[in-house]
């Protein structure tokens, strides 16, 4: 998997891309906690977001800079993004932890390119 991971809370997307993206939430979890569920929302009203799924097995992805990152099972999510508006936007991920706690992270999304 390449370049579709929110590494350092930032991702780049082409306006015509319709693909699966990954978010590692492990740094927000305490020892023994896992991600039970999550939601995603964006400040870009033209962006189509799919329903997030908890990653249930270790998954290795490659960030925009070519670095490999392994998201451990039950510590991250995947979701689709399509369309959007050229510019910089926020994608907010809100997760429910296995302990019942809730945490959130804002990720920067840069959309570029020409629409079809």
TAJONOR-V993755 format. One record per residue. N is the residue number from 0. RES is the residue in three letters. OMEGA is omega in degrees with one decimal (999 if undefined). D_CENTER is the distance of its C-alpha to the mean C-alpha in whole Angstrom. Layout:
# TAJONOR-V993755
n: <N	N>
res: <RES	RES>
omega: <OMEGA	OMEGA>
d_center: <D_CENTER	D_CENTER>
This chain:
# TAJONOR-V993755
n: <0	1	2	3	4	5	6	7	8	9	10	11	12	13	14	15	16	17	18	19	20	21	22	23	24	25	26	27	28	29	30	31	32	33	34	35	36	37	38	39	40	41	42	43	44	45	46	47	48	49	50	51	52	53	54	55	56	57	58	59	60	61	62	63	64	65	66	67	68	69	70	71	72	73	74	75	76	77	78	79	80	81	82	83	84	85	86	87	88	89	90	91	92	93	94	95	96	97	98	99	100	101	102	103	104	105	106	107	108	109	110	111	112	113	114	115>
res: <UNK	UNK	UNK	UNK	UNK	UNK	UNK	UNK	UNK	UNK	UNK	UNK	UNK	UNK	UNK	UNK	UNK	UNK	UNK	UNK	UNK	UNK	UNK	UNK	UNK	UNK	UNK	UNK	UNK	UNK	UNK	UNK	UNK	UNK	UNK	UNK	UNK	UNK	UNK	UNK	UNK	UNK	UNK	UNK	UNK	UNK	UNK	UNK	UNK	UNK	UNK	UNK	UNK	UNK	UNK	UNK	UNK	UNK	UNK	UNK	UNK	UNK	UNK	UNK	UNK	UNK	UNK	UNK	UNK	UNK	UNK	UNK	UNK	UNK	UNK	UNK	UNK	UNK	UNK	UNK	UNK	UNK	UNK	UNK	UNK	UNK	UNK	UNK	UNK	UNK	UNK	UNK	UNK	UNK	UNK	UNK	UNK	UNK	UNK	UNK	UNK	UNK	UNK	UNK	UNK	UNK	UNK	UNK	UNK	UNK	UNK	UNK	UNK	UNK	UNK	UNK>
omega: <-172.6	166.8	-177.7	-178.6	176.8	176.8	-177.5	176.3	178.6	176.0	176.2	-179.9	171.9	-176.6	-179.5	-178.1	173.8	-169.7	176.7	179.5	-172.4	177.1	178.4	-178.1	-175.7	-178.8	178.4	-176.5	172.5	178.9	178.5	178.6	172.8	176.1	177.4	-179.8	179.8	170.9	175.3	177.1	-178.4	173.7	177.3	-178.5	177.5	-178.3	176.1	-179.1	175.3	178.3	-179.9	176.3	175.0	178.1	-171.6	174.0	178.6	-175.5	178.8	179.5	178.6	-178.9	-175.8	-179.3	178.0	179.2	176.7	178.9	175.4	175.0	-178.1	180.0	175.0	176.5	180.0	-179.7	169.9	177.4	178.8	172.2	178.6	177.0	-179.1	-179.0	179.9	179.7	177.7	-173.9	172.8	168.2	-179.3	176.9	176.0	-178.0	169.8	-178.5	179.2	179.4	-179.3	177.8	179.1	176.8	-177.9	176.3	174.2	180.0	179.2	178.2	175.5	179.0	-179.1	174.3	179.8	175.8	-179.0	999>
d_center: <13	13	11	8	6	5	9	11	8	9	8	11	12	15	16	18	15	14	11	9	5	4	3	7	9	12	14	14	16	20	22	22	19	16	13	15	13	10	10	8	11	11	14	15	17	17	14	13	10	11	11	8	10	11	11	15	16	16	13	14	12	13	12	13	16	17	16	16	13	14	11	14	15	14	12	8	7	6	7	9	9	13	16	15	18	18	17	15	13	11	8	9	7	11	12	15	16	19	22	21	19	17	14	12	10	10	8	10	10	13	14	18	20	23	22	24>
